[in-house]
């Protein structure tokens, strides 16, 4: 049995603390979504009000990410995560005690969105600064799956709780889980923070850029093609978003029950976890350049989407398998967008800033693409909607290939990324 050094043990503890925190906050974020059906069914809250509360969470969560990313580069990421967990406890407690009063729930869920202002950027910073070289690549592969795991747990837990308790039980469960996670994270962080990993920073060839100033930061973002990459990240979210509509598609085109459709959504979520193996196979072993890897992963779903333009005419199970393949590739690209893009800016000490800004842009893009799905599906049908996804994916590939020279010049040193 191989004995681990103290720093290696702390490295694994850092990953465990971050992964559990990410999973449980993801679970708590889905608590309200799980409670909506019961709230509406019992006439406790109207559909428009239910949608407004959800919109408020997304508004505050998305906009606060920009501040969270910047702050996480300035103060301890451990403190920010502790603030996030504590704020989430308070928010879920307010929801549980609200008795379905609209304005109380609106305030409570807005607090939930604000509380998570620096969660993801801080997790990225901890991974880069507290996990050893022999483990960091695996950590970067697995940490994004915390969202999917938390979402799956919320599906399983909500079905059990709603069968035995009322909707408020969902929020009380989140309060308990968040409190336990907060205690574990406080204990873990008190040990981990004493064992930082010192990494040699690669000096930038562009010595005229000062990343500490706003002008310098913007120059880095523009010259590296960050905003173009962000657009392709939004397109990726557009492609991946089809999974949320699969239950509706199969219900409308194949006549299955809503329950069966929701089961398919859960299956797609589980299958998409295979993305970790796809990413491990492609990047960085066989495709060292991040832009090229992203372009490849955005190109791979295109032929399957083109086949799916015949959905409703092809066999249902064939369509489901094709949707699963598309989501797996889209989720694989998502891992690179969520983690590797941010870490590529560590040479400029901008890891947290980029993670927060990128997350905020993706949230904004998510609002736009969600609306686009509704419009396209309603007015043009699912076949045209899926064709639009294929066209969008091709556009993302083209944009990534165009951006590649900019990315290489600013982020890479002699053709090799400092993260490799």
N, C-alpha and C positions, 0 to 999 in steps of 0.2 A: 504494500500500500504506500503510495507516494504521500509524504508529509508536506503540508503546505506551510509557507512562511506566514508570519503575522500579517504582512501587507496583502498577501494573496487571500487570506481568510477575510480580511476587511473588504477586499475587492468584491468577493462573492456576497458579503453582507450588504454592501452598497447596492449591488444589483437587485438583491432580494427586496430591500427596503423600497427602492424606486419602483420595481415591478408591481409589488403588492399595492403601493400607494396609487399607481396608475390604474390598476385593475379595479380597486374599490371606488376611486373617484369616477371611473367610467360607469361602474354599476350605479352609483348614486345619480349620475347625470341622466341615466335612463329611467330612473324611478318615476319621474313625472310622466314620461311617455307611457309607461306601463299603467299609470293611474288614470290617464285621460279617459279610457273606455269606461271605467267604473264611474268616474265623476259625471260623465255625460249621460250614461245609462240611468243613473239615479237622479238625473235632473238637478244635480248640485251646482253644475256650472254649464254654461252654454258653449256650443262649439266655437263661436267667434271669440269668446273670452278665453277658452282653452288655448286657441291658436295664438292669442295675444300674449299670454303668459310664456308660451314656448318661444315666441319671437323676441320677447324681452330678454330671455336667457341668452339666446344667440347673439343679440345685439350687444349686451354687456360683456359676454364671454369673448366675442370676436374683437371688439374694440380694445378691451383691456389687455389683449395679448401683446399689442405693440408696446405698451408700458411695461408689461411683465418681462418681455424679452430684454428690454434695455436695463431694467432694474436687476435682473438675474445676473448680468455681467458686472454689476457694481457691488452687490452685497451677497452674503452667504446664500447659496441655493437651498441649503437645508432649512434655513429660517423661512424662506418663501414657501416651501412645501408644507411646513408646519402651519403657517398662516392659512394656506389653502385648505388643508384638512380641517383645521379648527373652524374656518368660515363655512365649510360645507356642513359640518355638524350643526352649527347654528341655523343655517338655511333650511336643512331638512327638518330640524325641530320646529321651526316656524311653520313649515308646510304641514307637519303632523298635527299641530295645534290650531291650524287656521279654521277648521270646521267648514272648509269649502268657501270661505269668504274671498271674493275675487281680489280685492285690493291687497289683502294680507298675503295671499298666494303670489300675487304679482311682485310684491316687495321681497318675499322669501326667495323666489326663484331668480330674481334679479341679483340678490346677494350671492346666490350659488354661482351664477355666471362670473361675478366680479371676484369671488374668492379664489377661483381657479386661474387668475390672471397670469401667474408665473409658473404654473405646475409643469407644463411640458418643457419650456426653455430651461427650467432648473434641473429637470431630469436629464436633459441632454448635457448640461454642464457637469453634473455629477458623474455621468458615464465617462466623459472625456477626462476629467480631472482626478477621479478616484478609483478607476478600474484599470488593472494592470494590462500590459501589452498582450499577454497570452490569452486574455479573456475578453478584451474589448470588442473584437470583431463579432464574437458570438452574442455579446450583450447588445450590440447595435442591431443585430439581426432579430433578436427576440423581443426587445423592449416595445416596439410598435404594436405587437400582438396583444399587449395589455388591454387595449381598447376593445378588441374583438372578444377576448376572454371575459372582460367585465360586462359587455353587452350580452353575451351568452348566459352568464350567471344571472343577469337581471331578468332574462326571459324565463329561466327555470324557477327562480325565486318568486317572481310575481305570480306565476300560475299557482304555486302552492299557497302563498299568503292570501291571495284573493279568494281562494276556496275556503279559507278558515277565518279570515279577518276582513275588515273593511279596508278601503283604499289607504287610510292613514297608517295602517300596519306596514305598508311598503316604505313609508318615510321613517317610521320608527326602526325598521330593520336597517335602513341606511345609516341612521344615527348610531346604532350599536356597532355596525361594521366600521364606520369611519372613526369612531372613538377608539376601538381596538387598534386600528391601523395607526392612528395618531400616537398612541402609547408606544407601539412597536417602533415607529419611525423615530420618535424622540430618543428612545433607548439606543437604537442602531446608529443614528446620526452622531450621538455623543461619542461613540467609539470610532466610527468611520472617518470623521473630520480630522482626526489626528494622524491619518495615514494618506496624505495626498500623493498622487503619482506625478512626478516631475517629468515633463516631456520637453524635449528641445524644440523650440519654435523655429520654423523655417523662415528665413528672412525673405521678405518680398523684394523682387527686382524693382518694383515701383517705389523708390525711396521718397518720392515727393508726396506720397499719400499719408495723411495722418488720420488713422481710423478713430481717434478719440474726438475729433471735431465733427460736427454735423455735415459740413461740406465734404470733408475727407471721407466720411462714411457713405454719403450719397455717391461720391465719385467711384468708390469701390463697387457699390451696388450696380451702378450704371455700366461701368467698364467691364464688369465680370458677366454681364447679361442676366443679372439676378431677376429683374422684373419680367424678362421674356420667359425665363424658367418658371417663374411664378404663374404666368399665363398657362404654360403647359401643365403645371400642377393642378390648376383649376379645371383644365380639360380632362385630366386624369380622374378628378373627382366626378366630372360629368359622366365619364364612361363607367366608373365604378358605381355610380348612383343607380344604374339600371337594376341592381340587386334589390333595391327597396320597392321596385315596381313589378318584380317577377310574380309575386302572389296575385296582383291585379291582372297582369298579362295572361297568366295561365287560367285564371278564373273566367276572364272575359272570352278568351279564344278557345279554351278547351273544356269549359263548363265544370271545373272542379269546385269543391267547396272552399269557403274562406279559411276553414281550419287547415285543410290540406295545403292551401297556398302559404299560410304562415309557417307550416312545417317545412316547406321548401325553402323559405327565407332563412330558417335556422340551419338547414343543411348547407345552403350556400355559404353561410357564415363560417361553418366548420370547415368546409372544403377550402375556403380561401386561406386558411391557416397554412396550407401547403406552400404558400408564397415564400415562407422562410427557406425552403429547399431550392426554389427557383432562384431566389436572390443569391443564395450561397453558391449555386452552380455558375451563375453568370458574373457576379461582381464580388471581388475584383480579380478573381483568378483568370477568367476568360475575356473579360472586358474591363480593363483598368481605368479607362476614361469614363467618368460619371455621366457626362452628357451622352456619350455613345451608348452606355448601358441603359439609360432612360429612354433613348430613342428606340432601342431594340425592344424594350418591354412595352412601349406604346405601340410599336408596329405589330407585335405578335397577336394582339386581340383582333386586328382588322379582318383577316380572312374569316374568322369565326363570326364576327358581327355581320359580315356580308351574307353568310349562310343564314343567319338569324333574321335577315330582312324578309325571309319567307316564313317567319313564325306564324303559327296558325294553320299552315299548310303541311309543314313537316311534322314528324312524329313528336308527341309531347315530351317523351323522355329524351329524345335526341336534342330537343330545344333546351331542356333543363341541363343536360350535360354541357352543351355549348355555353349556356349562361355561366355555369360553374367555371369553365375554362377561362372565359373572358374576365370574370371576377378575380380568379387566381392571378392572372397576369397583371390586372389593374392594381390588385393589392400588393403585388411584388414591386411594381413601380412606386406605389405609395410608400413602401418602406424606405426606398432610396430618397424620395422627396422629403419625408418627415425627419429622417436622421442624417443622412450623408450630406445633403445640401448644407444644412446648418453647420455640421462639423468641418466642412471644407473651409469655412471662414475662421477657424480657430487661430490661424496664423496672424489674423488681425485682432484677436481677442474679441470677436463678435459672435461667438457661438450662440449665446442666449438671445442676443438682439435679433439675429437672423431667424432663430427658431420661433420667436414671438411674432415677428413681422410676417414671416411666411405663413404661420398658423392663422394670423388675422386675415391675410389675403385669401387663404383657402376657405375660411369661414364666410367671408363676403361672397366669394365665388360660389360657395354651396347654396347660399340664398338665391343667387341668380339662376343657377342650373336647376334647382328644385322647381322654380317657377317655370323654367323652360320646359321641363318634363311635362308639367301640367298642361301647358299651352299646346305643345307638340302632340301629346297623347290625345287631347280632347279634339283638336281641329284637323290633325293629319293622320292619326292612327299610329299604332305601334310599329308597323313596318317602316314607315318614313322616319319615325323617331330613331329607330335603331340604325337606319342608313345615315342619319345625321351624326350619330355616335361614331360610326366608321370614318366619316369625312373629318370629324373633329380630331380623331386619333391620328389620322394622316397629317393633318395640319400641325399637330403637336410634334410629330416626328420631324417635319420640315423645319419648324422653329428651333428645335433642339440641335439639329445639324448646322443651322445657320449660326446659332449661339456658340457652338463648340470652340471656334478659334478665340473668341473673347474669354471664355471660361478657362481655356488652357493658358492664356497669356497672364491672367490675373491670379488664378487659383493654383495652377500647376507650376512646378519648378523643374525645368529640364525634362518635361514630358511625363513626370511622375508625380502623382498627387502626394502631398505630405501625409495623408491618412493611410496610405497603403503600407 
